[in-house]
Amino acid sequence: MATIDKGKIVDTVALAAALIQRPSVTPDDAGCQRIIGERLAKLGFTLETMVFEDTTNLWARRGTEGPVFCFAGHTDVVPVGNEDAWQYPPFAAVRHNGYLHGRGAADMKGSLAAMVVATERFIKQYPNHRGSIAFLITSDEEGPFINGTPRVIDTLEARNEKITWCLVGEPSSTEAFGDVIKIGRRGSLSGDLTVLGTQGHVAYPHLATNPVHLGMPALTELVRTEWDQGNESFPPTTFQISNIHAGTGASNVIPGELYVQFNFRFSSELTSSDLKQHVEVVLTKHQLDYRIQWKLNGEPFLTDSGELLAAAIAAVHETTGITPELSTSGGTSDGRFIAPTGAQVIELGPVNATIHKVNECVREADLESLTNAYNRILEKLLC
């Protein structure tokens, strides 16, 4: 296990603090990418700012040959909520008792800082490394994820610029840094369903058609369906109703429409097309008059082998003494937009216990361990 140099901790923490002090609530980058870009430019990176609608993205690359190792991350953060509930101001980047506090400390400005510092150390030692190092940084990962990573990937694909290995800096760890590496994510598919009926007076139900009564048997069938049993990499597919609404607010009116929002988190046993088809078969079987709008948030992806994963496992063990668990749990990440290009994609970052919460923070020692691990991964892949 590598010994942490307390003096070096300052490098990553100082950069993370500078980023935290920028209130970059989605989709506002608030100048974070400029800070990162200035550091990368000094290392010989070519910077390309891509602005799509309200979103600022940075594609930076050092080298013109393959293989291409890419660090991917986001500068945007979620809103802070009630600032009075925070122990320290959320954008003050206060250091206290071995922790760095602030919105984005763990998700994911700490990771961004570790990526930059690890790259600086690597290039200082190996200025003539093989292949290329790239950074793909967006400012809308926490929001609509429309004009960020997907648009950058579309641009790169259009000019046949391929990523070989991609490390996403999402906070993957659970109890201690390095205990979990995300090797994929479940797919996510949302549906907005409207069941149509005929509004009327509750005293004259024969003159109305109640869409709530009509829709419930179909919804019950969907809830009770076993979609699959999962596999060795993914848990079983789940169906959850997240919102349901009908009526005018009056107790004597039969509603004319039932609105239902639902979401699938699905394994690689199924595709989004499979799920759509099954749902529509059920709705039709129950003779519903309905409209449905689908939103595919991402197909499942998996990197369960390959050079990137092997390098990351070894780097974490050498840095911390931990052999990481390999997991596909949790929500979605921007890795879902990168994996379909053929890249190997994993996620490795700090402990996620405080992300999106009041008093978000990260252990300073973990940031140095993360920097060391990133550095070792670069050495294993590009030396």
C-alpha positions as CSV (number, residue, x, y, z in Angstrom):
1,M,0.0,0.0,0.0
2,A,1.4,3.4,-1.0
3,T,2.2,5.8,1.8
4,I,0.4,9.2,1.5
5,D,2.7,12.2,1.3
6,K,1.0,14.8,3.5
7,G,2.7,17.6,1.6
8,K,1.2,16.4,-1.7
9,I,-2.3,16.3,-0.4
10,V,-2.3,20.1,-0.8
11,D,-2.1,19.9,-4.6
12,T,-5.3,18.1,-5.1
13,V,-7.2,19.7,-2.2
14,A,-6.2,23.2,-3.4
15,L,-7.6,22.6,-6.9
16,A,-10.7,20.9,-5.5
17,A,-11.3,23.9,-3.2
18,A,-10.9,26.4,-6.1
19,L,-13.5,24.4,-8.1
20,I,-15.9,24.2,-5.2
21,Q,-15.8,28.0,-4.7
22,R,-17.3,28.3,-8.2
23,P,-21.2,28.0,-7.7
24,S,-21.6,25.9,-10.8
25,V,-25.2,24.7,-10.4
26,T,-26.5,23.0,-13.5
27,P,-26.0,24.0,-16.3
28,D,-23.7,26.9,-15.2
29,D,-20.0,25.9,-15.4
30,A,-19.1,29.1,-13.5
31,G,-15.6,29.1,-14.9
32,C,-14.5,25.7,-13.6
33,Q,-13.6,24.4,-17.0
34,R,-11.4,27.5,-17.6
35,I,-9.5,26.6,-14.4
36,I,-9.0,23.0,-15.5
37,G,-8.2,24.1,-19.1
38,E,-5.4,26.5,-18.0
39,R,-3.7,23.6,-16.1
40,L,-4.1,21.2,-19.0
41,A,-2.9,23.8,-21.6
42,K,0.4,24.0,-19.7
43,L,0.9,20.3,-20.2
44,G,0.5,20.5,-23.9
45,F,-3.2,19.7,-24.2
46,T,-5.2,21.0,-27.1
47,L,-8.4,22.6,-25.8
48,E,-11.7,22.6,-27.6
49,T,-14.7,24.3,-25.9
50,M,-18.0,23.0,-27.2
51,V,-21.0,25.1,-26.3
52,F,-24.4,23.6,-27.0
53,E,-27.4,25.7,-26.0
54,D,-27.0,26.5,-22.3
55,T,-24.2,23.9,-21.7
56,T,-20.4,24.4,-21.8
57,N,-18.3,21.4,-22.5
58,L,-14.5,20.9,-22.7
59,W,-12.7,18.3,-24.8
60,A,-9.0,18.4,-24.2
61,R,-6.5,16.0,-25.7
62,R,-2.7,15.5,-25.5
63,G,-1.4,13.4,-28.3
64,T,-2.7,12.4,-31.7
65,E,-2.2,8.6,-31.7
66,G,-4.1,5.8,-30.0
67,P,-4.8,4.3,-27.6
68,V,-6.8,7.2,-26.1
69,F,-7.3,7.2,-22.3
70,C,-10.1,9.7,-21.3
71,F,-11.0,11.1,-17.9
72,A,-14.7,12.1,-18.0
73,G,-16.5,14.2,-15.4
74,H,-18.8,17.1,-14.8
75,T,-18.3,20.5,-13.2
76,D,-22.0,21.1,-12.5
77,V,-23.5,20.4,-9.1
78,V,-27.0,20.1,-7.7
79,P,-28.6,23.0,-5.8
80,V,-27.6,23.4,-2.2
81,G,-31.1,23.6,-0.7
82,N,-31.4,25.5,2.6
83,E,-28.0,27.2,3.1
84,D,-28.8,27.8,6.8
85,A,-28.8,24.0,7.3
86,W,-25.1,23.8,6.2
87,Q,-22.4,23.7,8.9
88,Y,-20.2,25.7,6.5
89,P,-21.2,27.9,3.5
90,P,-21.7,25.4,0.6
91,F,-19.3,27.2,-1.7
92,A,-16.7,28.3,0.8
93,A,-14.6,25.1,0.5
94,V,-13.8,24.9,4.2
95,R,-11.1,22.5,5.3
96,H,-11.7,21.1,8.8
97,N,-10.5,18.1,10.7
98,G,-9.2,16.3,7.6
99,Y,-12.2,16.9,5.4
100,L,-12.9,19.3,2.6
101,H,-16.5,20.6,2.8
102,G,-18.7,22.1,0.1
103,R,-21.2,21.3,-2.6
104,G,-19.4,19.2,-5.2
105,A,-16.6,18.0,-2.9
106,A,-17.5,14.4,-3.5
107,D,-19.7,14.8,-6.6
108,M,-17.4,15.4,-8.4
109,K,-15.0,18.3,-8.1
110,G,-12.7,16.3,-5.9
111,S,-12.4,13.7,-8.7
112,L,-11.8,16.4,-11.3
113,A,-9.0,17.8,-9.2
114,A,-7.4,14.4,-8.7
115,M,-7.6,13.7,-12.5
116,V,-5.7,17.0,-13.3
117,V,-3.1,16.5,-10.6
118,A,-2.5,12.9,-11.5
119,T,-2.1,13.9,-15.1
120,E,0.4,16.6,-14.2
121,R,2.5,14.2,-12.1
122,F,2.3,11.5,-14.9
123,I,3.4,13.8,-17.7
124,K,6.2,15.3,-15.6
125,Q,7.6,11.7,-15.2
126,Y,6.6,10.4,-18.6
127,P,6.5,13.3,-21.0
128,N,6.8,11.0,-24.0
129,H,4.1,8.5,-23.0
130,R,2.4,6.4,-25.6
131,G,-1.0,7.2,-27.0
132,S,-3.1,10.1,-25.9
133,I,-4.7,11.5,-22.8
134,A,-8.1,13.2,-23.0
135,F,-10.5,15.0,-20.8
136,L,-14.3,15.2,-21.5
137,I,-15.8,17.6,-19.1
138,T,-19.5,18.7,-19.1
139,S,-21.7,21.1,-17.1
140,D,-25.1,19.3,-17.4
141,E,-24.7,15.8,-16.0
142,E,-26.8,16.7,-12.9
143,G,-29.6,18.2,-15.1
144,P,-31.2,17.3,-18.4
145,F,-28.0,15.6,-19.8
146,I,-29.0,16.7,-23.4
147,N,-26.4,19.2,-24.4
148,G,-23.4,17.8,-22.6
149,T,-21.7,14.5,-23.0
150,P,-24.1,13.1,-25.7
151,R,-23.4,16.1,-27.9
152,V,-19.7,15.9,-27.4
153,I,-19.7,12.2,-28.2
154,D,-21.8,12.9,-31.3
155,T,-19.2,15.4,-32.4
156,L,-16.3,13.0,-31.8
157,E,-18.1,10.2,-33.6
158,A,-18.8,12.4,-36.6
159,R,-15.1,12.9,-37.1
160,N,-14.2,9.3,-36.1
161,E,-12.3,10.3,-33.0
162,K,-12.5,7.3,-30.7
163,I,-11.9,6.8,-27.0
164,T,-10.2,3.5,-26.1
165,W,-10.5,3.6,-22.3
166,C,-12.7,6.0,-20.3
167,L,-12.6,6.5,-16.5
168,V,-15.6,8.4,-15.1
169,G,-14.9,10.1,-11.8
170,E,-18.3,9.5,-10.2
171,P,-18.1,8.8,-6.4
172,S,-18.2,5.0,-6.6
173,S,-16.9,4.1,-3.1
174,T,-19.2,3.2,-0.3
175,E,-17.3,2.9,3.0
176,A,-13.7,3.6,2.1
177,F,-12.1,4.9,-1.0
178,G,-11.5,2.1,-3.5
179,D,-14.0,-0.4,-2.0
180,V,-16.2,-0.3,-5.1
181,I,-15.5,0.2,-8.9
182,K,-18.6,0.6,-11.0
183,I,-18.2,-1.5,-14.1
184,G,-21.5,-0.6,-15.7
185,R,-25.0,0.7,-15.1
186,R,-28.5,-0.6,-15.6
187,G,-30.6,0.9,-18.3
188,S,-33.2,3.5,-17.5
189,L,-36.4,3.9,-19.5
190,S,-39.2,6.3,-18.4
191,G,-42.8,6.5,-19.6
192,D,-45.4,9.2,-19.4
193,L,-48.8,7.4,-19.8
194,T,-52.2,9.1,-20.2
195,V,-55.3,6.9,-20.0
196,L,-58.2,8.6,-21.6
197,G,-61.8,8.4,-20.3
198,T,-64.9,10.6,-20.3
199,Q,-65.4,13.2,-17.5
200,G,-68.8,13.2,-15.8
201,H,-70.8,13.5,-12.6
202,V,-70.2,10.7,-10.1
203,A,-74.0,10.3,-9.7
204,Y,-74.3,9.4,-13.3
205,P,-71.4,6.9,-14.0
206,H,-73.2,5.4,-16.9
207,L,-72.7,8.8,-18.7
208,A,-68.9,8.8,-18.0
209,T,-65.9,6.5,-18.4
210,N,-63.6,6.4,-15.4
211,P,-59.9,6.1,-16.6
212,V,-58.8,5.3,-13.1
213,H,-61.0,2.2,-12.9
214,L,-59.9,1.2,-16.4
215,G,-56.2,1.8,-15.9
216,M,-55.7,0.1,-12.5
217,P,-55.9,-3.5,-13.7
218,A,-53.3,-2.9,-16.4
219,L,-51.0,-1.0,-13.9
220,T,-51.4,-3.9,-11.4
221,E,-50.4,-6.4,-14.1
222,L,-47.3,-4.3,-14.9
223,V,-46.3,-4.0,-11.2
224,R,-46.7,-7.8,-10.7
225,T,-44.7,-8.7,-13.8
226,E,-41.4,-10.5,-13.4
227,W,-39.4,-8.9,-16.2
228,D,-36.3,-11.0,-15.9
229,Q,-34.1,-12.6,-13.2
230,G,-31.1,-10.5,-13.9
231,N,-27.7,-12.1,-14.5
232,E,-24.3,-12.3,-12.8
233,S,-23.6,-8.6,-13.5
234,F,-27.0,-7.0,-13.1
235,P,-29.9,-7.4,-10.6
236,P,-33.4,-8.1,-12.0
237,T,-35.2,-5.4,-13.9
238,T,-37.6,-3.3,-11.8
239,F,-40.7,-1.3,-12.7
240,Q,-41.7,1.6,-10.5
241,I,-44.6,4.0,-10.7
242,S,-43.2,7.4,-9.6
243,N,-46.2,9.7,-10.1
244,I,-50.0,9.2,-10.6
245,H,-52.7,11.8,-10.9
246,A,-56.3,12.2,-11.9
247,G,-59.3,14.4,-11.1
248,T,-60.2,18.0,-10.8
249,G,-59.9,18.2,-7.0
250,A,-63.7,17.9,-6.6
251,S,-65.1,14.7,-5.1
252,N,-68.2,14.7,-7.3
253,V,-66.4,14.6,-10.7
254,I,-65.3,11.5,-12.5
255,P,-62.0,12.4,-14.1
256,G,-61.5,12.4,-17.8
257,E,-57.8,11.4,-17.8
258,L,-55.4,9.4,-15.7
259,Y,-51.7,10.5,-15.7
260,V,-49.0,8.0,-14.8
261,Q,-45.3,8.3,-14.8
262,F,-43.1,5.2,-14.4
263,N,-39.6,4.1,-14.8
264,F,-37.7,0.9,-15.6
265,R,-34.2,0.1,-14.4
266,F,-33.3,-2.8,-16.6
267,S,-30.6,-5.4,-16.9
268,S,-28.8,-6.5,-20.0
269,E,-31.3,-9.3,-20.4
270,L,-33.7,-6.9,-22.0
271,T,-33.6,-3.9,-24.4
272,S,-35.7,-0.8,-24.2
273,S,-37.6,-2.0,-27.3
274,D,-38.5,-5.2,-25.4
275,L,-39.9,-3.2,-22.5
276,K,-41.9,-0.8,-24.7
277,Q,-43.4,-3.6,-26.6
278,H,-44.5,-5.5,-23.5
279,V,-46.0,-2.4,-21.8
280,E,-48.0,-1.6,-25.0
281,V,-49.2,-5.2,-25.3
282,V,-50.6,-5.0,-21.7
283,L,-52.3,-1.7,-22.2
284,T,-53.9,-2.9,-25.4
285,K,-55.0,-6.2,-23.8
286,H,-56.9,-4.2,-21.2
287,Q,-58.6,-2.2,-24.1
288,L,-57.3,1.1,-22.9
289,D,-57.6,4.3,-24.9
290,Y,-54.2,5.8,-24.1
291,R,-51.2,7.9,-25.1
292,I,-47.7,7.2,-24.1
293,Q,-44.4,9.1,-24.4
294,W,-41.2,7.2,-23.9
295,K,-37.8,8.6,-22.8
296,L,-34.8,6.4,-23.0
297,N,-32.2,7.6,-20.4
298,G,-29.7,5.0,-21.4
299,E,-29.3,1.3,-22.3
300,P,-27.3,-0.9,-19.9
301,F,-23.6,-1.0,-20.3
302,L,-20.9,-3.3,-18.9
303,T,-17.1,-3.4,-18.8
304,D,-16.4,-6.7,-16.9
305,S,-13.0,-7.3,-18.4
306,G,-10.2,-5.6,-20.3
307,E,-7.0,-3.6,-19.8
308,L,-8.8,-0.6,-18.1
309,L,-10.5,-2.7,-15.4
310,A,-7.4,-4.7,-14.7
311,A,-5.3,-1.5,-14.4
312,A,-7.9,0.1,-12.0
313,I,-8.1,-3.0,-9.8
314,A,-4.4,-3.2,-9.5
315,A,-4.0,0.5,-8.9
316,V,-6.5,0.6,-6.1
317,H,-4.9,-2.3,-4.4
318,E,-1.5,-0.9,-4.7
319,T,-2.7,2.5,-3.4
320,T,-5.0,1.4,-0.6
321,G,-4.5,-2.4,0.0
322,I,-8.2,-2.9,-0.9
323,T,-9.4,-5.3,-3.5
324,P,-12.5,-3.4,-4.9
325,E,-15.9,-4.9,-5.3
326,L,-17.2,-4.7,-8.9
327,S,-20.7,-3.3,-9.1
328,T,-23.4,-2.1,-11.5
329,S,-25.7,-0.7,-8.8
330,G,-27.0,2.9,-8.5
331,G,-28.4,5.3,-10.9
332,T,-27.2,6.4,-14.3
333,S,-24.0,8.2,-15.3
334,D,-22.6,9.8,-18.4
335,G,-20.7,6.5,-19.0
336,R,-23.9,5.4,-20.7
337,F,-23.3,7.8,-23.6
338,I,-19.6,6.8,-24.0
339,A,-19.8,3.0,-23.8
340,P,-21.9,2.6,-27.0
341,T,-18.9,4.0,-29.0
342,G,-17.0,0.8,-28.1
343,A,-14.9,2.3,-25.3
344,Q,-14.1,0.4,-22.1
345,V,-15.8,2.4,-19.3
346,I,-15.5,2.3,-15.6
347,E,-16.3,4.6,-12.7
348,L,-13.9,5.2,-9.8
349,G,-14.2,8.0,-7.3
350,P,-14.4,8.9,-3.6
351,V,-17.0,7.8,-1.0
352,N,-20.5,8.7,-1.9
353,A,-22.1,9.0,1.6
354,T,-22.7,12.7,1.4
355,I,-23.4,13.4,-2.2
356,H,-26.4,15.6,-3.0
357,K,-26.8,16.1,0.8
358,V,-26.5,19.1,3.1
359,N,-22.9,19.2,4.4
360,E,-21.3,17.3,1.5
361,C,-17.7,16.6,2.1
362,V,-14.7,14.4,1.2
363,R,-11.7,13.2,3.2
364,E,-8.6,15.0,2.1
365,A,-6.5,11.8,2.4
366,D,-9.0,10.1,0.1
367,L,-8.3,12.8,-2.6
368,E,-4.6,12.0,-2.4
369,S,-5.3,8.2,-2.6
370,L,-7.6,8.9,-5.6
371,T,-4.8,11.0,-7.3
372,N,-2.3,8.2,-6.7
373,A,-4.7,5.6,-8.1
374,Y,-5.4,7.7,-11.2
375,N,-1.7,8.2,-11.7
376,R,-1.0,4.4,-11.4
377,I,-3.7,3.7,-13.9
378,L,-2.1,6.1,-16.4
379,E,1.3,4.4,-15.8
380,K,-0.1,0.9,-16.4
381,L,-1.9,1.8,-19.6
382,L,0.3,4.4,-21.3
383,C,3.9,3.5,-20.3
